[in-house]
């Protein structure tokens, strides 16, 4: 249950204010649905938006779970644009996946999932 918890991102809110409240400031695994879909649903399972520059990312998937990683483990060894180093929380990752305990694919079985990331600028 995420109601009212630091990891409740079901409504738009500032990530920078919530990430430090997460367990070990890491992120979380969110269950999207009970069963995988056959085709990607029309509605996004996640939206990340920057009011500062108008960039927007929408995530659609057939998978059952979404892993949020907040970049806490990033160090300054990676260098980004303009030679500036990446540090803690310099990025965010939204990884669609099945539940880890259910991710076993038996010999001869097929498992297919699809994820679409859409990027646009709203300004």
C-alpha positions, -999 to +999 in steps of 0.1 A: +000+000+000+014+034-009-014+057+002+002+087+017+037+072+018+069+088+004+067+064-025+031+073-035+036+089-070+001+083-082-004+121-086+020+146-100+045+159-074+081+171-073+104+141-073+132+161-056+111+165-025+100+128-023+132+109-033+151+117-001+122+102+019+123+068+001+139+038+017+177+043+014+169+071-010+169+045-038+135+041-054+109+014-054+091-013-073+055-005-083+029-031-093+010-018-122-014-047-128-019-083-119-012-098-153+009-088-183-011-073-212-010-086-248-006-052-263+006-019-248-023+000-232-032+035-245-028+051-210+007+057-198+018+039-166+041+068-157+047+104-167+078+124-158+076+161-166+099+191-160+080+223-156+113+242-159+120+232-195+087+215-206+103+181-213+079+152-208+084+115-208+055+090-209+059+053-203+036+026-217+041-011-212+027-046-212+047-055-181+032-059-146+057-038-126+077-006-129+111-001-111+119+035-101+156+042-096+165+076-083+202+077-092+214+077-056+243+053-064+257+076-092+291+090-084+310+119-100+331+095-122+306+099-151+309+131-171+279+146-188+271+176-210+296+205-209+320+183-190+300+185-158+302+154-136+271+134-128+264+131-090+239+116-068+203+120-081+216+133-115+191+110-133+161+089-129+153+055-144+119+039-150+124+003-158+094-019-168+097-055-157+079-085-144+079-093-107+114-106-100+102-139-085+080-145-116+107-137-141+116-174-147+113-185-184+113-223-187+130-241-216+109-240-247+087-212-233+085-178-248+081-145-230+075-112-248+069-078-233+069-044-249+077-009-235+074+024-252+090+057-240+076+088-256+095+121-253+082+155-262+085+192-253+054+209-240+067+244-243 
